[in-house]
Amino acid sequence: MANSDKIIIIGAGFTGLSLAYDLALAGHKVLVLESMSNVGGLASTFEVEGERLEKFYHHWFTNDVHVMSLIRDLGKSDSVRFRDTRTGVYFGNKFFKLSRPIDLLRFKPLSLRGRLRLGLLAIRVRFVREWMRLETTSASDWLIKMAGEEVYRVVWAPLLRGKFGEAASEVSAVWMWNKLKLRGGSRGKKGGEQLAYYQGGFGRLLDDLVEGIKLHGGNVITDSKVTGVDVENGKVTGVHTENLSYLAENVVVTAPLPVIADMLAPHISDTSLQKLKRIKYLANICIVLELNRSLSETYWLNVNDPSFPFVAVIEHTNFEDKDLYGGRHIIYLSKYLPETAELFQMSDAEAVSYAVNNLKRMFPEFNLDWTLNASVWRGQYSQPIVEKNYSELIPEYETEVAGLYINTMAQIYPEDRGTNYAIRQGREMARRMCK
Ligand SMILES: Cc1cc2nc3c(=O)[nH]c(=O)nc-3n(C[C@H](O)[C@H](O)[C@H](O)COP(=O)(O)OP(=O)(O)OC[C@H]3O[C@@H](n4cnc5c(N)ncnc54)[C@H](O)[C@@H]3O)c2cc1C
């Protein structure tokens, strides 16, 4: 590829922006087109009292090395903050701490044997070497084998069901193993969980990344929804939006697979199209409440009560200082669900009222008067469902059209999606293209 080639990247999430940054750095002429009015995709932000906040809660694990390496390359390592976190579980109408190994020993919903087996599971996952051997096993069968029926029933079944709903039984052991390994490995020196955040939030990092792209001659244009790719004699020649056409030698699409499928449908075989449509996704709804007081001391509360309709209650301001948000306490209520689900389809006002009523059951003293503002965010393609034998479902990076590539969240494997892997994937693609 000659250095003057123009490369168009569709989507300004972390995948598209990391790819653009490395290509621009290598001297290529890159243009990123983004349909939304701001960059960041699932990690994009909105404003709370003048400070940007992620629409969907975000943090990093201490072992998210690809994020840290990009931040180092941007010369911004000083902006990363590592913090001890307070994690808890809501079970049987009670709250339990679950941040440090000692909390596990006090976790009463499990028998002593169950607590030990849960602790052992956290250690055993680190020694799984040949993850490919887990591909044919479901997460539930694997968890029962590794930690027993009781641990599965009390701890993992509600979380799997809470996250994947009806699809929980389809989830692969590989997905579960990786989640446990990554989250369990995100620990400080004293053994407690540590997580990381960027000073100024993910929005500031996105700004730094866009600035880096522009500094090296690239460009990022928002409010530009690509409606199709242009192909001549089996080779990509550009893309078009509703009003404009752009010429390009190479195009990389980082949108979710169903969007890619629609875009590529006129140019690829039916077999390839079916492969692009095969992986299923869940949507997500996050209701963000800005309160005038705190709900609890916990940052991350896993909900192991099937009657509560959200899988986690995340008090962001028990992680990042509330003073940044004008003293407001920020609460996320998160739910993964099919896009056809009633909650996903509700109006914003209905969704907030539903969330508030349920939160009152968990925190009876909570009162609607505490709520200064509420916002509702929906992601249609938020979580690919990592089924058994997922490696066979993942589409290739190359397509049948010369010069047209796909680089999307659902290709991340055996790890699950996340900004760390979006960055890894974007940068790997840049290396491959530069070759
Ligand atoms: C509830 C929730 C919580 C999360 N928490 C964390 C966390 O704590 N830590 C973490 O690291 N990750 C987290 N993630 C995951 C993380 O946000 C994603 O993995 C990552 O942002 C994906 O980046 P991406 O660029 O691959 O995809 P996306 O962010 O989906 O970006 C794709 C972009 O393509 C654009 N696009 C789509 N179609 C078109 C078109 N036709 N024309 C132009 N542009 C188009 C979209 O608007 C979007 O901006 C979370 C995700 C969710 C849903």
The ligand as an SDF file (V2000), in Angstrom:
LIG
                    3D

 53 58  0  0  0  0  0  0  0  0999 V2000
  -23.2110   -1.3360   29.1420 C   0  0  0  0  0  0  0  0  0  0  0  0
  -21.7970   -1.4030   28.6440 C   0  0  0  0  0  0  0  0  0  0  0  0
  -20.7460   -1.2780   29.5460 C   0  0  0  0  0  0  0  0  0  0  0  0
  -19.4370   -1.3650   29.1020 C   0  0  0  0  0  0  0  0  0  0  0  0
  -18.4290   -1.2440   30.0240 N   0  0  0  0  0  0  0  0  0  0  0  0
  -17.1530   -1.2590   29.5960 C   0  0  0  0  0  0  0  0  0  0  0  0
  -16.1050   -1.0430   30.5190 C   0  0  0  0  0  0  0  0  0  0  0  0
  -16.3160   -0.8680   31.7100 O   0  0  0  0  0  0  0  0  0  0  0  0
  -14.8240   -1.0550   30.0390 N   0  0  0  0  0  0  0  0  0  0  0  0
  -14.5430   -1.2630   28.7210 C   0  0  0  0  0  0  0  0  0  0  0  0
  -13.3670   -1.2350   28.3470 O   0  0  0  0  0  0  0  0  0  0  0  0
  -15.5190   -1.5000   27.8250 N   0  0  0  0  0  0  0  0  0  0  0  0
  -16.8160   -1.5060   28.2220 C   0  0  0  0  0  0  0  0  0  0  0  0
  -17.8180   -1.7030   27.3200 N   0  0  0  0  0  0  0  0  0  0  0  0
  -17.4950   -2.1230   25.9560 C   0  0  0  0  0  0  0  0  0  0  0  0
  -16.9490   -1.0240   25.0940 C   0  0  0  0  0  0  0  0  0  0  0  0
  -17.7620    0.1250   25.1420 O   0  0  0  0  0  0  0  0  0  0  0  0
  -16.8860   -1.5310   23.6500 C   0  0  0  0  0  0  0  0  0  0  0  0
  -16.2730   -2.7730   23.6040 O   0  0  0  0  0  0  0  0  0  0  0  0
  -16.1020   -0.6210   22.7500 C   0  0  0  0  0  0  0  0  0  0  0  0
  -16.4280    0.7210   22.9770 O   0  0  0  0  0  0  0  0  0  0  0  0
  -16.3770   -1.0200   21.3040 C   0  0  0  0  0  0  0  0  0  0  0  0
  -15.7410   -0.1430   20.4290 O   0  0  0  0  0  0  0  0  0  0  0  0
  -15.9240   -0.3560   18.8650 P   0  0  0  0  0  0  0  0  0  0  0  0
  -15.2500    0.7630   18.2120 O   0  0  0  0  0  0  0  0  0  0  0  0
  -15.4770   -1.7260   18.4800 O   0  0  0  0  0  0  0  0  0  0  0  0
  -17.4840   -0.3530   18.6110 O   0  0  0  0  0  0  0  0  0  0  0  0
  -18.5410    0.8140   18.8070 P   0  0  0  0  0  0  0  0  0  0  0  0
  -18.2610    1.5450   20.0530 O   0  0  0  0  0  0  0  0  0  0  0  0
  -19.8680    0.1690   18.6380 O   0  0  0  0  0  0  0  0  0  0  0  0
  -18.2370    1.7820   17.5790 O   0  0  0  0  0  0  0  0  0  0  0  0
  -18.7480    1.5880   16.3070 C   0  0  0  0  0  0  0  0  0  0  0  0
  -19.0530    2.9500   15.7330 C   0  0  0  0  0  0  0  0  0  0  0  0
  -19.5310    2.8020   14.3950 O   0  0  0  0  0  0  0  0  0  0  0  0
  -20.5110    3.7930   14.1960 C   0  0  0  0  0  0  0  0  0  0  0  0
  -21.3270    3.4310   13.0260 N   0  0  0  0  0  0  0  0  0  0  0  0
  -22.2100    2.3980   12.9370 C   0  0  0  0  0  0  0  0  0  0  0  0
  -22.7990    2.4010   11.7260 N   0  0  0  0  0  0  0  0  0  0  0  0
  -22.2580    3.4390   11.0270 C   0  0  0  0  0  0  0  0  0  0  0  0
  -22.4610    3.9530    9.7290 C   0  0  0  0  0  0  0  0  0  0  0  0
  -23.3440    3.4080    8.8820 N   0  0  0  0  0  0  0  0  0  0  0  0
  -21.7510    5.0400    9.3260 N   0  0  0  0  0  0  0  0  0  0  0  0
  -20.8560    5.6290   10.1650 C   0  0  0  0  0  0  0  0  0  0  0  0
  -20.6460    5.1820   11.4350 N   0  0  0  0  0  0  0  0  0  0  0  0
  -21.3240    4.0890   11.8550 C   0  0  0  0  0  0  0  0  0  0  0  0
  -21.2730    3.8070   15.5080 C   0  0  0  0  0  0  0  0  0  0  0  0
  -22.0320    4.9830   15.6690 O   0  0  0  0  0  0  0  0  0  0  0  0
  -20.1240    3.6840   16.4990 C   0  0  0  0  0  0  0  0  0  0  0  0
  -19.6490    4.9570   16.8990 O   0  0  0  0  0  0  0  0  0  0  0  0
  -19.1590   -1.5950   27.7220 C   0  0  0  0  0  0  0  0  0  0  0  0
  -20.2100   -1.6920   26.8230 C   0  0  0  0  0  0  0  0  0  0  0  0
  -21.5190   -1.5920   27.2550 C   0  0  0  0  0  0  0  0  0  0  0  0
  -22.6360   -1.7030   26.2780 C   0  0  0  0  0  0  0  0  0  0  0  0
  1  2  1  0
  2  3  1  0
  2 52  2  0
  3  4  2  0
  4  5  1  0
  4 50  1  0
  5  6  2  0
  6  7  1  0
  6 13  1  0
  7  8  2  0
  7  9  1  0
  9 10  1  0
 10 11  2  0
 10 12  1  0
 12 13  2  0
 13 14  1  0
 14 15  1  0
 14 50  1  0
 15 16  1  0
 16 17  1  0
 16 18  1  0
 18 19  1  0
 18 20  1  0
 20 21  1  0
 20 22  1  0
 22 23  1  0
 23 24  1  0
 24 25  2  0
 24 26  1  0
 24 27  1  0
 27 28  1  0
 28 29  2  0
 28 30  1  0
 28 31  1  0
 31 32  1  0
 32 33  1  0
 33 34  1  0
 33 48  1  0
 34 35  1  0
 35 36  1  0
 35 46  1  0
 36 37  1  0
 36 45  1  0
 37 38  2  0
 38 39  1  0
 39 40  1  0
 39 45  2  0
 40 41  1  0
 40 42  2  0
 42 43  1  0
 43 44  2  0
 44 45  1  0
 46 47  1  0
 46 48  1  0
 48 49  1  0
 50 51  2  0
 51 52  1  0
 52 53  1  0
M  END
$$$$
